[in-house]
Each structure stands twice: as C-alpha cells, then as structure tokens.
Amino acid sequence: MKSMFKAALAGAGLFALAACGGADDRAADNVEANAEAMADNLEEQADMAPNETMEEALEQQADNVEEAGEAKADAIDDADDARMENSR
C-alpha cells in the first residue's frame, strides 16, 4: 500500500511539473509508466487474492489505474501541443 501511495504521489508531482511547463514529453511518459507500475502491482496482488471476488476487484482497479494514467499522459501531451500552437 505504501508503494502505491508513493507511486501516486510521484505521478501527481510529475503531472504538476508538466502543468508548469516542464519537460512535457518525459512527464507524460513518466505518468503513464507510473500508472502501469501501479497497475502491475495491483495485478500481482490480484494473483495472490484469497478469493475470486477480491481478485476481480483488484484487476478492475488495475485497469482503472492504467486508464487514468493514459488519460493524464494524453492530457499532458494535448496541453503541450496547444502551448506549442499558441507560441507560433
């Protein structure tokens, strides 16, 4: 649980950095990679779940985390693209 919190905190920090005009491409990649790592962690927990209901819930949570990470990465990329268009 601690590792998921640390990963979420790191992802939030990277997202904030991207919003400030940091290294957007790397930030988007890092956000997505971080979400994938969190999803992998959840899937590993699902594999060790004591029952099928908990396993399915953890797998669904992993899917949600990965989708949210992809959406955040896309938002970072879109914001960077818009900023580049406006600076021309």
Residue, then its C-alpha position, 0 to 999 in steps of 0.5 A: m500500500k505504501s508503494m502505491f501511495k508513493a507511486a501516486l504521489a510521484g505521478a501527481g508531482l510529475f503531472a504538476l511539473a508538466a502543468c508548469g511547463g516542464a519537460d512535457d514529453r518525459a512527464a507524460d511518459n513518466v505518468e503513464a509508466n507510473a500508472e502501469a507500475m501501479a497497475d502491475n502491482l495491483e495485478e500481482q496482488a490480484d494473483m495472490a487474492p484469497n478469493e475470486t471476488m477480491e481478485e476481480a476487484l483488484e484487476q478492475q482497479a488495475d485497469n482503472v489505474e492504467e486508464a487514468g494514467e493514459a488519460k493524464a499522459d494524453a492530457i499532458d501531451d494535448a496541453d503541450d501541443a496547444r502551448m506549442e500552437n499558441s507560441r507560433 
